[in-house]
Each structure stands twice: as C-alpha cells, then as structure tokens.
Amino acid sequence: MSRYALAKKTGVDASWLRRFEKGRSGIRVETLILLAKGLEIPSGTIIAAMEEALENPERWLEEHKEASAS
C-alpha cells in the first residue's frame, strides 16, 4: 500500500508518514493504532518492528534497503 493510500484510509497526514518513515518524527499510540487498522495488522506487529530497528539499526536499515530495492 502506498503512503498516500494509507494516509487517505487512516486520516493520517501523508507528509507526517514520510517523516516517520525517515525517523524524523515520533508516533503517538493513537496514531500507531490507526495505522495498524489501516494496514489490517495487529498493533504489536508495528511495535515489534520498531523494537527490532532500535535494537540493531544498522542491520534493520540494511535489510529494508534490500527489500525496498526489489
């Protein structure tokens, strides 16, 4: 799903989503829940990904650069 489609589906600002994806903005619990509902996944899935990224940011970035390049 594109950032713009997710923004439209959840009512979250697309420019905020871009900043959040780049690590330039924090997230409120309410927003996390909105995004999870929009993506039709459990909120815990997002939290687990955030925890993984914080524990080993270099590895997480490398893995996701490869995934986004495909």
Buried (B, 14 or more C-beta within 10 A) or exposed (E): EEBEEBBEBBEBEEEBBBEBEEEEEEBEEEBBEBBBEBBEEEBEEBBEEEEEBEEEEEEBEEEEEEEEEE
